Amino acid sequence: MSYKPGSESCNTQCHIAKELAPVFKSLGDYNRLCIVYLLATDETGTIGVGDLAEKLGISQPAVSQHLKILKHEGIVSSERIGFYVRYSFNRDRMAEITEQFHQMQMMVLSRCDKQMVRKLHLEEPVNILFICFSYTGVTRTLISGFHEICGGDFIEVETKKKYRTFTAYTTGCYRSRKEEPDPVTPATIDVSRYSLIVISVPVWAWKPAPASYSIISGLIGCEGKKAVICATCCNDPGDCIPILRKKLQDRGIRVMDEEIFSGRDVLDPTKKNEFVGRILRAYGA
């Protein structure tokens, strides 16, 4: 079933596209793009129609028409001083357009991820178990996004004794450095029916968070299983991934892939999209 532009369905589901379409149309001209560039890089604040006409090699009426279109979309601003009108680039409006485009990019990439599942001819539902421990919520958000795209099951493990900010940075980091496990719930996880396990935990003091050790030791039916591991961190991941890899291998699990997501990476749709592909390839291997 197809929808005409402006139909009720499109207006409801594609409001961002509706808002961006006239913006892209206004920017879809070489001379207008040049005007935007010239105004954005201008440091004098005195550019007028005559200046732009001279730089572009076109007539002043043509420049005026281009400026009118750009002003209509809020990309260009003008200020009249006597008989002279000077033009400037509206950075706030461009930031707004950039944010709208980013939202559309995220929507498109999420659809691309699901197309990737179909393209790999994986059975649905996929037989993947996603397991995570998350203190701040960053790790949970990351891996739940992977789960939403790939399908399968999702389990979030929690420590029986909740950390506060102070104890996380003191007791928690101390236990992490000593590689001491935290009691968690659920204490055991049966993975015998899954083809792939994806485990995601945060880095604490350059090592896996203490709950990580309990997750791995509590896996039931894991020998011979495949796993993908990823860790979230603010800066330096230290020995987190090698430790997780060794602990899993000691349980007879084959680690197929691994990745670190820094604070900036968790917001990077390209890196997340690429990692989804790696999860699915590990699943199909």
C-alpha positions as CSV (number, residue, x, y, z in Angstrom):
1,M,0.0,0.0,0.0
2,S,1.4,3.4,-0.9
3,Y,0.7,6.8,0.5
4,K,0.6,10.1,-1.2
5,P,2.7,12.9,0.2
6,G,0.6,14.8,2.7
7,S,-1.6,11.8,3.5
8,E,-2.8,11.4,7.1
9,S,-0.4,8.4,7.7
10,C,2.6,10.3,6.4
11,N,1.7,13.4,8.4
12,T,1.4,11.3,11.6
13,Q,4.5,9.1,11.2
14,C,6.9,11.3,9.2
15,H,6.5,14.7,10.8
16,I,10.2,15.2,10.8
17,A,10.4,14.6,7.1
18,K,7.6,17.0,6.6
19,E,9.5,19.7,8.5
20,L,12.8,19.0,6.8
21,A,11.6,18.7,3.2
22,P,11.3,22.5,2.6
23,V,14.7,23.0,4.3
24,F,16.4,20.5,1.9
25,K,14.6,22.1,-1.0
26,S,15.9,25.5,0.0
27,L,19.5,24.1,0.2
28,G,19.2,22.1,-3.0
29,D,20.7,24.8,-5.1
30,Y,24.4,25.4,-5.7
31,N,24.2,29.2,-5.4
32,R,22.2,29.0,-2.2
33,L,24.7,26.6,-0.7
34,C,27.4,29.0,-1.6
35,I,25.5,31.8,0.1
36,V,25.2,29.8,3.3
37,Y,28.9,29.0,3.2
38,L,29.9,32.6,2.6
39,L,27.7,33.9,5.4
40,A,28.7,31.1,7.8
41,T,32.4,31.9,7.3
42,D,32.0,35.7,7.2
43,E,33.8,37.5,10.1
44,T,32.9,41.0,9.1
45,G,29.2,40.9,9.6
46,T,28.7,43.4,6.8
47,I,27.9,41.2,3.8
48,G,25.1,42.6,1.5
49,V,23.5,41.6,-1.7
50,G,26.1,43.4,-3.8
51,D,29.0,41.5,-2.0
52,L,27.3,38.2,-2.6
53,A,26.6,38.9,-6.2
54,E,30.2,39.8,-6.8
55,K,31.5,36.7,-5.1
56,L,29.1,34.4,-6.9
57,G,29.2,36.1,-10.3
58,I,25.5,36.4,-10.6
59,S,23.0,39.3,-10.7
60,Q,21.8,41.1,-7.6
61,P,18.2,40.2,-8.3
62,A,19.1,36.6,-8.4
63,V,20.9,36.9,-5.1
64,S,17.9,38.6,-3.6
65,Q,15.7,35.8,-4.7
66,H,18.0,33.1,-3.2
67,L,18.2,35.1,0.1
68,K,14.4,35.3,0.2
69,I,14.1,31.5,0.0
70,L,16.8,31.0,2.7
71,K,15.2,33.6,5.0
72,H,11.8,31.9,4.7
73,E,13.4,28.7,6.2
74,G,15.2,30.8,8.9
75,I,18.6,29.8,7.7
76,V,19.6,33.4,6.9
77,S,18.8,36.5,8.9
78,S,18.9,40.2,7.9
79,E,19.4,43.5,9.6
80,R,18.6,46.9,8.0
81,I,20.9,49.8,8.8
82,G,19.7,52.9,7.0
83,F,19.5,52.0,3.3
84,Y,21.9,49.1,3.7
85,V,20.8,45.5,4.5
86,R,23.4,43.1,5.8
87,Y,22.9,39.3,6.0
88,S,24.1,36.7,8.5
89,F,23.9,33.0,9.0
90,N,21.4,31.8,11.6
91,R,23.4,29.3,13.6
92,D,20.6,28.5,16.1
93,R,18.3,27.5,13.2
94,M,21.0,25.3,11.7
95,A,21.5,23.6,15.1
96,E,17.8,22.9,15.1
97,I,17.9,21.5,11.6
98,T,20.9,19.3,12.5
99,E,19.0,17.9,15.5
100,Q,16.0,17.1,13.3
101,F,18.2,15.4,10.8
102,H,19.9,13.4,13.6
103,Q,16.5,12.2,14.7
104,M,15.7,11.1,11.2
105,Q,19.1,9.4,10.9
106,M,18.4,7.4,14.0
107,M,15.0,6.3,12.7
108,V,16.5,5.3,9.3
109,L,19.4,3.4,11.0
110,S,17.0,1.5,13.2
111,R,15.2,0.4,10.1
112,C,18.5,-0.5,8.5
113,D,19.4,-2.7,11.5
114,K,16.1,-4.6,11.1
115,Q,16.7,-5.0,7.4
116,M,20.1,-6.5,8.3
117,V,18.4,-9.2,10.3
118,R,16.2,-10.1,7.3
119,K,19.2,-9.9,4.9
120,L,21.1,-12.5,6.9
121,H,18.2,-14.9,6.5
122,L,18.1,-15.5,10.3
123,E,15.2,-17.5,11.7
124,E,12.7,-15.4,13.6
125,P,12.7,-15.2,16.5
126,V,16.4,-15.3,16.9
127,N,17.8,-17.5,19.7
128,I,19.9,-14.9,21.4
129,L,20.1,-14.1,25.1
130,F,21.2,-10.6,26.1
131,I,22.4,-10.2,29.7
132,C,23.5,-7.0,31.3
133,F,24.4,-5.4,34.6
134,S,23.9,-1.6,34.7
135,Y,24.6,0.8,37.5
136,T,23.9,4.2,35.8
137,G,21.6,2.9,33.1
138,V,24.0,3.5,30.2
139,T,24.8,-0.2,29.8
140,R,21.1,-1.1,30.0
141,T,20.2,1.4,27.3
142,L,22.9,0.2,25.0
143,I,22.2,-3.5,25.2
144,S,18.4,-3.1,25.2
145,G,18.8,-1.3,21.9
146,F,20.7,-4.3,20.5
147,H,18.0,-6.6,21.9
148,E,15.2,-4.6,20.3
149,I,16.9,-4.8,16.9
150,C,18.0,-8.4,17.0
151,G,15.2,-10.0,19.0
152,G,15.7,-12.9,21.5
153,D,15.5,-12.6,25.3
154,F,16.8,-10.0,27.7
155,I,17.8,-10.3,31.3
156,E,19.1,-7.5,33.5
157,V,21.0,-8.7,36.5
158,E,20.9,-6.6,39.7
159,T,23.1,-6.6,42.8
160,K,21.3,-7.8,45.9
161,K,22.7,-4.9,47.9
162,K,22.2,-1.6,46.0
163,Y,25.2,0.7,45.5
164,R,25.0,4.4,46.4
165,T,27.2,6.9,44.6
166,F,29.7,6.9,47.4
167,T,29.8,3.1,47.9
168,A,30.0,2.5,44.2
169,Y,33.2,4.6,44.0
170,T,34.7,3.0,47.2
171,T,33.5,-0.5,48.0
172,G,32.4,-1.3,44.4
173,C,35.7,-0.2,42.8
174,Y,37.7,-1.9,45.5
175,R,35.8,-5.2,44.9
176,S,36.3,-4.7,41.2
177,R,40.1,-4.3,41.5
178,K,40.1,-7.5,43.7
179,E,37.9,-9.3,41.2
180,E,35.5,-10.2,43.9
181,P,31.9,-11.0,42.9
182,D,28.8,-9.2,44.1
183,P,25.8,-11.4,45.1
184,V,23.2,-10.8,42.3
185,T,19.7,-11.7,41.3
186,P,19.0,-13.8,39.5
187,A,21.8,-15.9,40.9
188,T,21.8,-18.4,38.1
189,I,20.8,-18.1,34.4
190,D,20.1,-21.2,32.3
191,V,21.5,-20.5,28.8
192,S,21.3,-24.1,27.6
193,R,18.7,-23.4,24.9
194,Y,20.4,-20.3,23.4
195,S,22.7,-20.3,20.4
196,L,24.4,-17.0,21.4
197,I,24.9,-15.1,24.6
198,V,25.6,-11.3,24.6
199,I,26.9,-10.0,27.9
200,S,27.3,-6.3,28.6
201,V,28.7,-4.8,31.8
202,P,30.3,-1.5,32.8
203,V,34.0,-1.0,33.6
204,W,34.7,-0.2,37.2
205,A,38.3,0.8,38.1
206,W,39.6,-0.6,34.8
207,K,38.1,-4.0,35.4
208,P,34.6,-5.6,35.1
209,A,32.0,-4.5,37.7
210,P,31.8,-7.0,40.5
211,A,28.4,-8.3,39.3
212,S,30.1,-9.5,36.1
213,Y,31.9,-12.4,38.0
214,S,28.6,-13.6,39.5
215,I,26.9,-13.4,36.1
216,I,29.5,-15.6,34.5
217,S,29.8,-18.1,37.4
218,G,26.0,-18.4,37.5
219,L,25.5,-19.5,33.9
220,I,24.0,-22.9,33.6
221,G,24.4,-25.1,30.5
222,C,27.0,-22.8,29.0
223,E,29.7,-25.2,28.0
224,G,30.3,-25.0,24.2
225,K,28.1,-21.9,23.8
226,K,29.0,-18.8,21.8
227,A,29.3,-15.4,23.4
228,V,29.8,-11.8,22.4
229,I,30.9,-9.4,25.1
230,C,30.9,-5.6,25.3
231,A,31.7,-3.2,28.1
232,T,30.8,0.4,28.7
233,C,33.3,2.9,30.2
234,C,34.0,6.6,30.6
235,N,37.5,6.5,29.3
236,D,40.1,3.8,29.9
237,P,38.7,0.2,29.8
238,G,41.8,-1.2,31.3
239,D,41.8,-5.0,31.5
240,C,38.0,-5.4,31.4
241,I,37.6,-7.2,28.1
242,P,40.6,-9.6,28.6
243,I,39.3,-10.6,32.1
244,L,35.8,-11.2,30.8
245,R,37.1,-13.2,27.9
246,K,39.2,-15.4,30.2
247,K,36.4,-16.0,32.7
248,L,34.0,-17.0,29.9
249,Q,36.6,-19.3,28.3
250,D,37.2,-20.9,31.7
251,R,33.5,-21.9,31.6
252,G,33.9,-23.5,28.2
253,I,32.3,-20.6,26.3
254,R,33.7,-19.5,22.9
255,V,34.0,-15.7,22.7
256,M,33.2,-14.8,19.1
257,D,33.5,-11.0,19.4
258,E,34.1,-8.2,21.8
259,E,33.8,-4.4,21.9
260,I,34.3,-1.4,24.2
261,F,31.8,1.5,24.1
262,S,33.0,4.8,25.6
263,G,30.6,7.5,26.7
264,R,30.8,9.0,23.2
265,D,30.4,5.6,21.5
266,V,27.0,4.8,23.1
267,L,25.6,7.8,21.2
268,D,27.3,6.9,17.9
269,P,24.6,5.2,15.6
270,T,27.3,4.1,13.1
271,K,29.3,2.2,15.7
272,K,26.2,0.7,17.3
273,N,24.9,-0.3,13.8
274,E,28.2,-1.9,13.0
275,F,28.2,-3.9,16.3
276,V,24.7,-5.2,15.6
277,G,26.0,-6.6,12.4
278,R,28.8,-8.3,14.3
279,I,26.4,-9.8,16.8
280,L,24.3,-11.3,14.0
281,R,27.3,-12.6,12.2
282,A,28.5,-14.3,15.4
283,Y,25.0,-15.8,15.8
284,G,25.0,-17.1,12.2
285,A,28.6,-18.5,12.5
